[in-house]
């Protein structure tokens, strides 16, 4: 592996060195409006990556697809080795999403908010061993 001008030896398996995010020919439309057209990119594990663009350029749609909030219509997406179409629960278990605006219900406790979000995303509920507050 090369970092800057240095070569660093690694003893990682192929699955550990695979891209964290791999997008190939991703397209998404809202009726006749095409939000994403044949988008392709790859993000290596351990790398920071930014998506920049003007308003209405497809950034939010891309985020919604990658975070499994909307289905992948066309193309192939792999997140941390999981196929976005066939392994949605596995993708959701590995993915953390932080929203730009607060999305907590102030009438619920922290644990109740976590339980609600996990249920909303079709993840298993938090049990006593899953989350405890000190």
C-alpha positions as CSV (number, residue, x, y, z in Angstrom):
1,X,0.0,0.0,0.0
2,X,1.3,3.5,-0.8
3,X,0.6,6.4,1.5
4,X,1.9,9.6,0.0
5,X,5.4,8.7,-1.1
6,X,5.8,5.9,1.4
7,X,5.0,2.2,0.8
8,X,3.5,0.5,3.8
9,X,3.4,-3.3,4.2
10,X,0.0,-4.8,5.1
11,X,-1.0,-8.3,6.0
12,X,-4.7,-7.8,5.1
13,X,-6.9,-10.3,3.3
14,X,-8.6,-9.4,0.0
15,X,-11.9,-8.7,1.8
16,X,-10.2,-6.4,4.2
17,X,-8.5,-4.4,1.4
18,X,-11.6,-4.2,-0.7
19,X,-13.1,-0.8,-1.3
20,X,-15.3,0.6,1.6
21,X,-17.7,1.9,-1.1
22,X,-17.9,0.8,-4.7
23,X,-20.5,2.3,-7.0
24,X,-20.8,1.2,-10.6
25,X,-23.2,2.8,-13.2
26,X,-25.7,3.9,-10.5
27,X,-28.8,5.6,-11.9
28,X,-31.9,6.8,-10.1
29,X,-34.9,8.7,-11.3
30,X,-38.0,10.3,-9.8
31,X,-40.5,9.8,-12.6
32,X,-39.0,11.5,-15.7
33,X,-36.5,13.5,-13.6
34,X,-33.1,11.7,-13.7
35,X,-31.2,12.5,-10.4
36,X,-28.3,10.1,-10.9
37,X,-27.0,9.0,-14.3
38,X,-24.4,6.3,-14.6
39,X,-22.5,7.4,-11.4
40,X,-19.3,5.4,-10.7
41,X,-16.7,5.8,-8.0
42,X,-14.7,3.8,-5.4
43,X,-13.6,4.8,-1.9
44,X,-10.7,2.8,-0.5
45,X,-11.0,1.6,3.2
46,X,-9.5,4.1,5.5
47,X,-9.8,7.1,3.2
48,X,-11.8,10.3,3.7
49,X,-14.1,11.1,0.8
50,X,-16.3,14.1,0.1
51,X,-19.1,14.6,-2.4
52,X,-19.4,18.2,-3.6
53,X,-21.7,19.7,-6.1
54,X,-24.2,22.4,-6.8
55,X,-27.8,22.2,-5.7
56,X,-29.9,19.6,-7.5
57,X,-26.8,17.7,-8.7
58,X,-27.8,14.4,-7.0
59,X,-25.9,14.5,-3.8
60,X,-28.9,13.9,-1.6
61,X,-30.2,11.1,-3.8
62,X,-26.8,9.4,-3.8
63,X,-26.8,9.6,0.0
64,X,-30.3,8.2,0.3
65,X,-29.4,5.3,-2.0
66,X,-26.1,4.6,-0.1
67,X,-27.8,4.7,3.2
68,X,-30.6,2.4,2.0
69,X,-33.4,4.9,2.5
70,X,-34.4,4.6,-1.2
71,X,-33.8,1.5,-3.3
72,X,-31.1,1.1,-5.8
73,X,-32.9,1.3,-9.1
74,X,-30.0,0.6,-11.6
75,X,-26.3,-0.1,-11.2
76,X,-24.3,-1.9,-8.5
77,X,-23.3,-0.7,-5.1
78,X,-21.2,-2.5,-2.5
79,X,-20.7,-1.1,1.0
80,X,-18.0,-2.7,3.2
81,X,-18.3,-5.9,1.1
82,X,-22.1,-6.1,1.2
83,X,-24.3,-5.8,-1.9
84,X,-26.7,-3.0,-1.4
85,X,-29.6,-4.8,-3.2
86,X,-29.3,-8.2,-1.6
87,X,-27.9,-7.5,1.9
88,X,-29.7,-4.4,3.2
89,X,-29.9,-5.6,6.8
90,X,-26.1,-6.3,6.7
91,X,-25.4,-2.9,5.2
92,X,-27.5,-1.1,7.8
93,X,-25.7,-3.0,10.7
94,X,-22.4,-1.7,9.3
95,X,-23.4,1.8,8.4
96,X,-23.7,4.9,10.7
97,X,-25.7,7.8,9.5
98,X,-25.6,11.3,11.1
99,X,-28.3,13.6,9.9
100,X,-27.6,17.3,9.2
101,X,-30.7,18.3,11.2
102,X,-31.5,16.8,14.6
103,X,-34.0,14.0,14.2
104,X,-34.6,13.1,17.9
105,X,-38.0,13.1,19.5
106,X,-37.6,15.2,22.6
107,X,-40.5,13.5,24.3
108,X,-38.6,10.1,24.3
109,X,-35.6,9.0,26.3
110,X,-32.3,8.4,24.5
111,X,-32.9,4.6,24.6
112,X,-36.4,5.0,23.3
113,X,-35.1,7.2,20.4
114,X,-32.5,4.5,19.6
115,X,-35.1,1.8,19.7
116,X,-37.4,3.8,17.4
117,X,-34.7,4.5,14.8
118,X,-33.6,0.9,14.8
119,X,-37.2,-0.3,14.3
120,X,-37.7,2.4,11.6
121,X,-34.7,1.0,9.7
122,X,-35.9,-2.6,10.2
123,X,-33.0,-3.5,12.5
124,X,-33.3,-5.8,15.5
125,X,-34.5,-4.0,18.6
126,X,-32.0,-2.9,21.2
127,X,-32.0,-5.4,24.1
128,X,-30.6,-5.0,27.6
129,X,-27.2,-6.1,26.3
130,X,-27.4,-3.9,23.2
131,X,-27.4,-0.5,24.9
132,X,-27.1,0.5,28.5
133,X,-26.9,3.9,30.0
134,X,-24.6,4.5,32.9
